[in-house]
Amino acid sequence: MTETPATAAKPVLELLIAAPRGFCAGVDRAIRIVELAIEKHGAPVYVRHEIVHNKFVVDTLRAKGAVFVEELDEVPDGAPVVFSAHGVPKSVPANAQARGLDYLDATCPLVSKVHRQAERLVAAGRHIVFIGHEGHPEVIGTFGQVPAGSMTLIEDVADAEAFAPADPNNLAFLTQTTLSVDDTAEVVRTLQRRFPAMQAPRGEDICYATSNRQAAVKAIAGACDAVLVIGAPNSSNSVRLVEVAQREGVRAALIQRAADLDWAFLDGIGTLGITAGASAPELLVRELVDLLATRFDVTEREEETTRETIAFKLPRALEQAA
């Protein structure tokens, strides 16, 4: 009997799913702040910038009553407003206060820690070398914590080699929290070779979630023919996961939703690695697995490299609402 397409056996595809993946504590907290603000104030609640870099999350919150704007002057007088998890310059809450706006700051506590370090270093008279990506909201927010001219942005090794400070013996460095661990280490080594007196941060600036997700991708990469990362193209930590997989010698791609999958990417693939950036919810991982099961005989295995138990407190103004 000849098999028809309906009865033909599906090709086998093994899924190796990285853990940790997806939402981190800072993202969980930021989303909850918006949800509780809507419960407390009613819709609309304005949010300056995407609360986190994920279209699905933003669209879900928009459906609940969040209105996303890029600048504070788009927020009507008297309306509640939330600042995104990436952090904002000091001028933003100052302007909100001057206008009498009821605002909540959803900045990730680990980003806030970098902000406080920047303030202390500048107060101590040091010039800060900040390793990060130009134009990223976290970088803009961190630069906005200190006077203009007191920080210099370094993006890569070439920048580190070209940097010519006025006082090489009075430097300190900080980093964006969502960078590639390996790339950043290379930049730091370059800076420390050139400026041995440069002061390092009190603790690692690259956040635990970024480091953990990159380590999890490294752990599965060697057993995979390709890796798919679920996340937004403007999500720094998600883009870094693609780069980490590629650095391990594996073909990798970034998709926002299962519907974005290019089936040709899976040609010749027997084992597919899957992970998700820190701003991508787990249901998007399940959505992808379900879609793959329509064309493949799927088996899945989770590879856990560490277990995350961190949780961050909500702002006091929302503790009772929670």
N, C-alpha and C positions, 0 to 999 in steps of 0.2 A: 504494500500500500504506500503510495506516495504521500509524504507529509505536505500539508498545506501550511501557509504562513501562520495560521492560527494554532496549529498543533506542533510546529517545528520547535525543537529545543532552543531555548535562549542561550547565548554565549555566557560563560561564567565570568563574573567580575568580583574580585575580592576587594572589599573596602577596608582600609586601615585608617581608623578615625583617631586623630590626635586628641589628647587630653593633657592639660587643660586647653580649652578653646572657648570662643564666644565671650559673653558678657563678663566683665570684671566688676569688682566692687564699686569702683568709681562710676562706671556706666549705670549699674543698678541704682545707685544712689541718685544720680542725676535724673534718670527717668522717673523715679519715684517722687522726686521733688516736684516735677511738672505735674504728675498725676494728682498729688495731694494738694498742690496749689489750685488746680481746677476744682477739686472737691471743696476746698475751703472758700474760694472766691466765686466759683461759677465761671463759665466761659463768657468771654474769651480771657485766656491768660497769655500774655505775650512772652516770647522767648527770643532773646537776642542771639542770633546765629543758631545753626543747627545744634540742638542740645547734645547730640553725639553724631558722628559722621556715619549715618546709616539711613538710607531712604525709607526702608520699611518702618523703622522706629519713628522717624519724623512723620510719615504719613499716618501711622497709627495714633500718634499724639495729636496730630492735626484733626483727625476725626473725632477726638474726644473734646476738642475745644482750644487747642494750642494754636497760636498765630505766630509764625516764625518771621522775624525781621532781621535785617543786617545791622541797623544802627538804632540807637536809642531814640533819635528824633522821629522814628516811625511809630513810637508807642504813644498812644493818646494820654493826655493828662488824666491822672487818677486811676489808670489801669495797672494791674499787677504785672510784674515782669520778672523773668528768670534769666540769669546769666548762664551760659553753657558750661559744660564740664571742662572745656579747654582753658578756662580762665580769661579774664579781661584786664585791660590796663586800669590803673587806679582811677583814671579820669572818668571811667564809665559809672561805677557806683557813686562817685562824687557828683556827677551830673544828675544821676537818678535822685540822689538825696536833695540836690538843689531844686529839682522839680517837684519834690514831694511824692515821688513814685514809691509804691510799696514793692520792694524788690527782694528777691531771694537769690543767693549766690550758689550755683550748683557746681562750682569749680571742684575738680577732683582734689581731695586732700593731699595727694602726692604732688600735684602741680602746685598747690598752695605752699607746700614745703619748699619747693624750689624758689618760689616768690620770696619767702622769708629769708632764705639763704642769700638771695641777690641783695636784698635790703641790708642785711648784716655786713656783707662783704663791701658794699659801696660805702656804708657808714664807717668801715674800718680803713677806707682809703684805697681799696684795691680796684683795679680795672678788671672787669669780668670778660672772659672769653666764653661765649655761649655757643655750644655746638648744637645745631639744629637746622631746620629747613626754612628758608626765607618764605614769608607769606603765610606760614601755618599759624592758625589762631593761637596756639599755645606759645609760639615764639613772640607774636605780637603782644600777647598778654604779659609775658615775662619781661619783655623790654619796657613795657608800660609801668613797671613797678619802681623803676629807678630813673634818675635824671638822664636826659638825652646825652649821649657821648660817653656814658660810663660802662657801656657794654659793646663788644664787637662780635658780630655773627661769623661763625666759622662753619661751613657746610661740609667740607671734605679735606682730604690730605693736602690737596693743592692749595687750598685756602690757608691751612696750617703752616705750610712751607713759606707762603708769601707774607704772612702776618708780620708787621713791623711795629711793635708797640713803642710808645714814648718811653715807658719805664719797664724794661723786661724783668726787673726784679720785684715788681709789685703787681703780679697777676694772680688771678684765680679762675678756675673754669667751672662751668655748670653745663648741664645738657637737657635738651628736650626729653620728655619721659618716654617717647614712643619710637626711639631710634633703633637701628640695627645694632645689636650688641657688638658684633664683630667689626663692623665699619667704624663705630664710635671708638672702640679700643684702638684701632689703627690711628685715628685722628689724635687721640689722647697721647699715644706713644710718640707721635711726631712732635706734638706741642711740648711734652715733657723732655724730649731730647733737646729741643731748641731753647726751652726755658725751664731749667731744672728747679728754679725757685718757685715755680707756679704752684699755688695752693689747690689741692683737690677738694671736692665736696666732702662733707662729714660722712655721708653715706652715698650709696649708688643712686644716681638720679633717674636712670632708666627704670621704669616701674616694674614691680614684681610680675605683673600680668604680661607685659611686653616680653620680658626675659623668659618667663615660663612658656609662653606660646611659641617663641622662637626655638627653645630647647625641645619642645614636643615635636615640632616639625623636623628638626634634625634627627630625632629619635626614630621617626618613621621613614624618612627620606630614602635610606639605603635599601629598604624593602619594597619600595614603590616604583612603578614605571612612570608615574606622573602624579602631580599633586594639584588639587583644586582648593583655592582659598575663597571662602565666602566673606565678602566685605565690600565696602565702597571704595571707588577709585580715589576719593579725597581723604580716606582713612589712612593715616601714616602707618599705624601698626599693622593694618591689613596688607598694605603694599610691601612692607618690610618682610612679611611672612612669605610672599612670593619670591622675593630676592633671596631669602634664606634657603628656600628649597632649591632654587636655581644654583646657588653657590654650592650646594651639596651634589650638584650634577644631575638634577632631576628636572624634567620638563614641568613647568608650573604655570597656572593661569589664575586670574582673579575674576570672580563673577559676583554680581550682587544678589541674584535670585536664581533658582533652578531653571527658570525659563530662559535665562541668558546663556545656558550651556550650548556650546558648539559641539555637536555630536562627533564631528570629525576629530576633535581633540582626543577622543577615546579610542581611535583606530589603533589596533595592535596592543591595547592596554590590558594586562591581566590583573594587576593590582593597582588600585587607585587610592592615593592618600587624600584625606579630607580634613580641613580645619576651618576655623572661622575667626575673624578678627575680634578684638575686644568689644566692639560696638555692634556685633551681629548676634541676634538671638538664636537660641538653639532650634527653634521651630524652622528656621531656614536651612539648617543642616538636615533635619528630618524631611523637609520638602524635597531637598536634592536626592536623598536616599530613596524616597518614594518614586521620584521620577526615573532614577536609574533602574529601579526594579521593573519598570514597564518594558524595558528593552533587554535587560540582563538578568541572569540568575545570580542574584546578589547574595553574598555572605559578608557580614561585617564583623570587625573586631576592633575594640578600643584599646589604644596603647596609652596608658596613663604614666606620665613621668613624675608628676607631683600632684598633691591635692591642695587646693586653695581653700582656706577657711576665713580669709579676711572679710570683714564687713565694716562699713563706715557709718557713723551716726548721721542722722538727719539734722538739719538746722533746728534750733530750739523752737522757732515759730511754727514748725510743722510736727513736732513730736506728739502733741495731743491729737492732731488729725490722723496720725498713723495708728 
